[in-house]
Amino acid sequence: MNRPKVLVLRTAGTNCDQETVYAWELAGAEPERIHVRELIESPSILDRFAILTIPGGFSYGDDISAGKILAMQLIHHLAEPLRRFVDSGRLVLGICNGFQVLVKAGLLPGFAPDGQSSATEPAGQTVTLTNNDSARFEARWVYLRSSARPNAFLPDERILALPVAHGEGKLVAANDEVRRRLHSGGHIALTYCDAQGRPGPYPINPNGSHDDIAGLVDATGRILGLMPHPERHVDPRQHPEWTSRQTDEADGRIIFQTAVKNAR
């Protein structure tokens, strides 16, 4: 059976790359960790892979803002190779800090402020991920509801349990028009909810994200970014209530397995 090759991008401050590699291996892929400097020097490396993953951590210490420096590297050195990568039908996943990178690089939600986008340039930033309303780092398990719109990573209308671990996870749209387009364009992939799928205040929504948004997809459904960590729930025993859940399914692994199936 074909095992899709996955590039797991790393740089200074990345600290979830090994767990992400393990998650892809469990899902049936062949992951490889590659430093961003190596990719900038040889962008053709992307041609070997079916999926690009930007994992969690604190790239460059989040010294300017979370994910900003790595996002600038993608914009200024890899914009055209990344656009070709997506246009060829391949997949991109950003987890936590990786989601922050995709947002600040303009790859998510993927539409420009004026409604236009270029085939070779990022669309420009229309949303951001900023400090949690609690003004503290949030590390807790949350529930998520996936949308009804199909995409390459998520089953339709499922409730998933995953952990979050972030200080800048509040998704904010640039204006009301952007917020409207997130809904009308089907860009909202995941929303925070309770165990029954109902929205609610903190801590159900752990950061105060507008419209309870936990993850976004682009118009193709092939770029996904999410704040929770699916790589931290790839074994049912990783859930704190695993003895009472009575399931052999791990919700995070579902995301990786769905992507592998679609990449094939």
Number of C-alpha atoms within 10 A of each C-alpha: 5 11 16 22 21 25 23 24 21 24 19 13 13 20 16 21 22 16 16 25 22 15 24 26 17 15 21 17 25 20 23 16 16 15 14 19 14 11 16 16 11 11 16 10 14 17 12 11 17 23 26 23 26 27 29 29 24 21 24 17 14 16 11 9 18 29 27 21 19 24 22 15 16 24 19 13 16 20 20 16 19 22 16 15 19 17 14 11 12 20 25 25 23 27 25 30 32 29 31 30 31 32 26 27 26 23 30 30 28 25 23 18 16 10 10 10 14 11 11 14 18 24 21 22 20 23 21 21 25 18 19 19 16 13 10 12 16 18 13 13 18 19 24 30 24 21 19 15 16 15 22 23 25 22 16 14 16 15 21 22 23 23 21 24 19 25 19 24 30 23 25 18 20 13 11 9 11 20 16 11 16 21 12 10 14 18 24 24 29 28 24 32 25 19 15 10 17 13 18 13 13 12 16 19 24 27 30 22 21 14 16 22 26 30 25 27 28 21 15 16 19 21 26 30 29 25 28 30 23 25 27 20 20 26 17 19 15 13 19 10 10 14 10 8 12 9 10 10 14 22 21 22 21 19 21 25 20 16 24 25 16 14 21 13
